[in-house]
Amino acid sequence: MNTLKIVCPHCKAVNVVKIEESKADIGCQACQHSLLETAPVDCDPETFTAHLNDNDIPVLVDFYSPSCAPCMKMAPDYEKAAASFALEVRFVKVNTEEFPDLARRYEVNLLPTLIAFKNGREVNRFSSALSKDHLSMWAESLIQMVI
């Protein structure tokens, strides 16, 4: 039986999910919230680390600033793309004004910067706003990527 480790977007608990159940509405074993949460997860450093290190699914990170016009223009498309990939790709956001150390750690110099991680390792990045279609194509490629 194949399983995935999925970090709860609400409480950061690590859940073991059977792949055949991954499309059912599965509740977190710790807090009972749905693991099918589709809204991008706002991350502080602790939450960011949990999602990066403990998820078996790829993680797509939007490093943004509320004062960045392209970031705010892309935000609705990022949310729409996230809604299409529950339990396949975890979409998260890092506010670089609140957490500049995370931005420095990942050498984020332009906003928005999107970084894709698989198995905790950076596999790709873009430093520009992307449309929902481009975000979705990128997420699909992450699912298929073998590293």
C-alpha positions in Angstrom: 0.0 0.0 0.0 1.5 3.4 -1.1 1.2 6.3 1.3 2.1 10.0 1.4 3.2 12.2 4.3 1.1 15.3 4.2 1.6 18.3 6.5 -1.7 19.8 7.8 -2.1 23.3 6.6 -3.7 24.2 9.9 -1.7 22.6 12.7 1.5 21.4 10.9 0.9 17.8 12.1 2.3 15.2 9.7 -0.4 12.8 8.4 0.1 9.5 6.6 -2.4 9.3 3.8 -3.1 6.3 1.6 -2.7 7.3 -2.0 -6.0 5.7 -3.0 -7.8 7.9 -0.4 -6.0 11.0 -1.4 -8.9 12.4 -3.3 -11.4 11.8 -0.5 -12.0 14.5 2.1 -9.4 13.4 4.6 -9.3 15.0 8.0 -6.0 15.7 9.9 -5.4 13.1 12.5 -4.5 15.8 15.0 -6.9 18.7 14.5 -9.6 17.1 12.3 -9.4 20.0 9.7 -9.5 18.9 6.1 -6.2 18.1 4.4 -7.8 19.1 1.1 -7.3 22.8 2.1 -6.7 24.6 -1.1 -5.8 28.1 0.0 -2.1 28.8 -0.1 -0.6 28.5 3.4 0.8 31.7 4.9 4.2 30.6 6.3 6.4 31.8 9.1 9.8 30.2 9.3 8.6 27.2 11.4 5.6 26.5 9.2 7.8 26.9 6.1 10.3 24.4 7.4 7.6 21.9 8.3 6.0 22.0 4.8 9.4 21.9 3.1 10.8 19.0 5.1 7.8 16.8 6.0 5.6 16.8 2.9 6.0 14.0 0.3 4.3 16.2 -2.2 6.1 19.1 -4.0 5.9 22.5 -2.4 5.5 25.7 -4.5 6.5 28.9 -2.6 5.5 32.4 -3.5 7.9 34.9 -1.9 6.0 38.2 -2.1 5.4 41.6 -0.5 2.1 43.3 0.1 3.6 46.4 -1.3 4.6 44.7 -4.6 2.1 45.4 -7.4 3.0 42.4 -9.5 2.8 40.2 -6.4 -0.7 41.4 -5.6 -1.8 41.1 -9.2 -0.6 37.4 -9.3 -2.2 36.5 -5.9 -5.7 35.6 -7.2 -4.1 33.4 -9.9 -1.9 31.7 -7.3 -5.0 30.9 -5.2 -6.9 29.6 -8.2 -4.0 27.3 -9.2 -3.7 26.1 -5.6 -7.3 25.1 -5.7 -6.6 22.6 -8.5 -3.8 20.7 -6.7 -5.0 19.7 -3.3 -2.8 16.8 -1.9 -0.7 17.0 -5.1 1.2 20.2 -4.6 1.3 22.4 -1.5 1.1 26.1 -2.4 2.6 28.3 0.3 3.4 32.0 0.6 6.1 33.9 2.5 5.7 37.6 3.2 9.2 38.9 2.7 8.5 42.1 4.7 7.6 40.0 7.8 10.3 37.3 7.2 13.2 38.9 5.4 15.6 36.2 6.8 13.7 33.5 4.7 14.1 35.6 1.6 17.8 36.1 2.2 18.3 32.4 2.9 16.8 31.5 -0.5 18.5 34.5 -2.2 15.3 36.1 -3.2 16.2 39.4 -4.8 13.2 40.2 -7.0 9.5 39.9 -6.3 7.6 37.9 -6.8 9.9 34.9 -6.7 8.4 31.5 -7.0 10.5 28.5 -5.9 9.6 24.9 -6.4 10.8 22.2 -3.9 10.6 18.5 -4.2 11.8 16.2 -1.4 13.0 19.3 0.4 15.3 20.4 -2.4 14.9 23.4 -4.7 14.2 22.2 -8.2 13.2 25.3 -10.1 12.5 29.0 -9.7 11.0 32.0 -11.5 11.4 35.6 -10.6 8.3 37.1 -12.1 4.5 36.9 -11.9 2.9 33.9 -13.6 -0.6 33.4 -14.8 -2.9 30.7 -13.5 -2.3 28.6 -16.6 1.5 28.9 -16.2 1.3 28.1 -12.5 -0.8 25.0 -13.3 1.5 23.8 -16.0 4.4 24.2 -13.6 2.6 22.4 -10.8 1.8 19.5 -13.2 5.5 19.3 -14.2 6.5 19.1 -10.5 4.1 16.2 -9.9 5.7 14.3 -12.8 9.3 15.2 -11.9 11.4 12.3 -10.6 14.5 13.3 -8.5 
